[in-house]
Amino acid sequence: MTAPAWQADPYAEALRTGRGPLYLRRADGWLLPLEVERWCAAPDAADLTVLRRCRGTVLDIGCGPGRLVAALAELGRPTLGIDISAEAVERTVSLGGSALRRSVFDPLPREGGWGTALLIDGNIGIGGDPRALLERVASLLAPDGVLLVETAAQDVDERAQVHVYDGGRAQGAAFPWARVGAPALLRHAREAGWATPPEYRVDRWAVGGRAFLALRRASRTGAPVPGPPRRREPQD
């Protein structure tokens, strides 16, 4: 039997060692490098811009080895990581964070009450359907909650079946994934009922070659729910 997605030996082994190489591999052989070493290190400068924007209770969706969950816990911010990888959950807990082995589409604690949700490190790709994922995240957040999401740096809107691959012989089962740049994300967000431009100025920033957006849910009138003041970050 083939191991389920993100529970295959290449991914678990990479998290155990904290080292790659590791990729998402499409059927045509195209490879997307996964930054295992960065994920297993302390938060970098780009991560810190995300952490500074977190408000209230934080749900880290696809938390991986838990660097953001642990950093937020050290700051005293109530935070929960979720991931379908047992190795990811174990590593997050070992760093002092709280984590559950769950999919974002499973029943979760505090549904409708989270202050901040995180989709970092390409996790907008979870499930291969960004609109469905954005609709689910909206149901998890409080009315004034915010989603902090990392997008592809390019203007891309791609769906594919991929495998976790170690560059050698080990490969996990195929699963759906998406890559989404900022323009496509804003289109999907509008379709999923989020407040997006031109109704309001989106909080958008880039650091270290990585790109991010902050999204807030729309009110019943269609206007964005007010959030905290936006920060200006140095752009690459």
C-alpha positions in Angstrom: 0.0 0.0 0.0 1.2 3.5 -0.8 1.4 5.9 2.2 -1.2 8.7 2.2 -0.2 12.2 1.0 2.1 14.1 3.4 2.5 10.9 5.5 4.8 9.2 3.0 8.3 8.2 4.2 10.1 11.0 2.3 8.2 13.8 4.1 8.4 12.2 7.5 12.1 11.4 7.1 12.8 15.0 6.0 11.0 16.3 9.1 12.9 13.9 11.3 16.3 15.0 10.0 15.4 18.6 9.3 17.0 18.3 5.8 16.0 17.8 2.2 16.1 17.5 -0.7 12.3 17.2 -0.9 10.0 18.2 -3.7 6.4 18.2 -5.0 6.5 16.4 -8.3 4.0 16.6 -11.1 3.2 13.8 -13.5 5.2 15.6 -16.2 8.3 15.5 -14.0 8.2 19.2 -13.0 9.6 19.7 -9.5 8.7 22.3 -6.8 11.5 22.4 -4.2 10.2 22.3 -0.6 12.3 24.3 1.9 12.6 21.8 4.7 15.6 23.4 6.3 13.8 26.7 6.5 10.7 25.1 7.9 12.7 23.3 10.6 14.7 26.5 11.6 13.7 29.4 13.7 11.3 32.0 12.1 13.1 34.2 9.5 12.6 37.9 8.7 9.6 37.1 6.4 8.0 34.9 9.1 8.4 37.7 11.7 6.3 40.0 9.5 3.5 37.4 9.7 3.8 36.9 13.4 3.5 40.6 14.1 0.2 40.7 12.3 -1.4 37.9 14.3 -4.3 38.9 16.6 -6.2 37.0 19.1 -6.2 33.2 19.0 -4.2 31.8 16.1 -4.8 28.7 14.0 -1.8 27.6 11.9 -3.2 25.4 9.1 -0.7 22.9 7.8 1.8 23.9 10.6 4.5 21.5 9.5 7.3 21.1 12.0 5.9 24.0 14.0 8.2 26.9 14.0 5.4 29.5 13.9 3.3 27.8 16.5 6.3 27.6 18.8 7.2 31.2 18.3 3.7 32.4 19.0 3.5 30.2 22.1 6.7 31.9 23.3 5.1 35.3 22.8 2.1 34.1 25.0 -0.4 34.1 22.1 -2.9 31.2 22.2 -2.1 29.1 19.1 -3.0 25.7 17.7 -1.3 24.0 14.8 -3.0 21.4 12.7 -1.4 19.0 10.2 -2.2 15.6 8.8 1.4 14.4 9.3 2.1 12.7 12.6 5.7 13.6 12.4 4.8 17.3 12.0 2.5 17.2 15.0 5.2 15.5 17.1 7.8 18.0 16.2 5.5 20.9 16.9 4.7 19.6 20.3 8.4 18.9 21.0 9.1 22.6 20.4 6.5 23.6 23.0 3.6 24.2 20.7 0.1 22.8 20.7 -0.9 20.8 17.7 -3.5 18.3 16.5 -3.3 15.7 13.7 -6.3 17.0 11.7 -7.1 18.2 8.2 -8.5 21.7 7.9 -11.7 20.1 6.6 -12.1 18.0 9.8 -14.1 19.2 12.8 -11.8 21.6 14.7 -11.9 23.4 18.1 -13.2 26.9 18.3 -14.9 26.9 14.9 -16.1 30.4 14.1 -14.0 32.0 16.8 -10.3 32.1 15.7 -8.8 35.6 15.6 -6.2 34.7 13.0 -5.7 31.9 10.5 -2.4 31.2 8.8 -1.8 29.6 5.4 2.0 29.9 5.1 4.6 28.1 3.0 2.3 27.5 0.1 -0.5 26.0 2.1 -3.1 27.9 0.1 -2.5 24.8 -2.1 -4.1 22.4 0.4 -6.8 20.3 -1.3 -6.1 21.7 -4.7 -9.1 24.0 -4.6 -8.3 27.5 -3.2 -11.9 28.7 -3.3 -13.1 25.7 -1.2 -10.2 26.2 1.2 -11.0 29.9 1.6 -14.7 29.1 2.2 -13.6 26.7 4.9 -11.2 29.1 6.6 -14.0 31.8 6.6 -16.1 29.4 8.7 -13.3 29.0 11.2 -12.6 32.6 11.8 -14.4 35.0 14.1 -16.4 37.8 12.3 -13.5 40.2 12.7 -10.8 37.5 12.1 -8.0 37.8 9.6 -6.4 35.3 7.2 -2.6 35.7 6.6 -1.7 33.8 3.5 1.5 33.3 1.6 1.1 33.3 -2.2 3.4 32.3 -5.0 5.6 35.2 -6.0 4.5 34.7 -9.7 1.1 35.4 -11.2 0.1 31.8 -11.4 -3.2 29.8 -10.9 -2.4 26.1 -11.2 -4.0 22.8 -10.2 -2.1 19.5 -10.4 -1.8 16.1 -9.0 1.6 15.9 -7.2 3.7 13.5 -5.2 6.1 14.1 -2.3 9.4 13.1 -3.8 13.0 13.0 -2.3 14.8 13.3 -5.6 15.8 9.7 -5.6 13.5 6.7 -5.5 11.1 7.4 -2.6 7.8 8.9 -3.6 4.4 9.2 -1.8 0.9 8.9 -3.2 -0.6 11.4 -5.6 -2.7 14.2 -4.1 -4.3 17.4 -5.4 -2.3 20.7 -4.9 -2.6 24.3 -6.1 -0.2 27.1 -6.7 -1.7 30.6 -6.5 -0.3 34.1 -7.0 -1.8 37.2 -5.5 -4.1 38.2 -8.5 -5.6 34.7 -8.6 -5.9 34.5 -4.8 -7.9 37.8 -4.8 -10.2 36.4 -7.5 -10.8 33.2 -5.5 -11.3 35.2 -2.3 -14.0 37.4 -3.9 -15.8 34.3 -5.1 -15.6 32.8 -1.6 -17.1 35.9 0.0 -14.1 37.7 1.3 -13.7 41.4 1.2 -11.2 42.2 -1.6 -10.3 45.2 -3.8 -11.7 47.5 -5.1 -13.8 47.6 -2.0 -10.8 48.2 0.2 -7.0 48.4 0.1 -5.6 45.0 0.6 -2.7 44.5 3.0 0.0 43.0 0.7 3.7 42.8 1.3 6.9 40.9 0.2 10.1 40.1 2.2 13.0 37.9 1.2 11.4 36.9 -2.1 8.2 35.7 -0.4 4.8 37.3 -0.9 1.9 37.6 1.5 -1.6 38.9 1.8 -4.0 39.7 4.7 -7.7 39.0 4.0 -10.7 39.9 6.1 -14.2 38.6 5.9 -16.9 40.8 4.3 -19.7 42.0 6.5 -23.3 41.5 5.6 -23.2 44.8 3.7 -20.3 43.5 1.6 -17.8 45.9 3.3 -14.7 44.5 4.9 -14.8 43.9 8.7 -12.4 46.5 10.2 -9.1 45.1 11.3 -6.0 46.4 13.1 -3.9 49.1 11.5 -1.8 47.9 8.6 2.0 47.8 8.8 4.3 48.9 6.1 7.1 46.4 5.4 10.2 47.0 3.2 9.6 45.5 -0.2 12.1 43.5 -2.1 
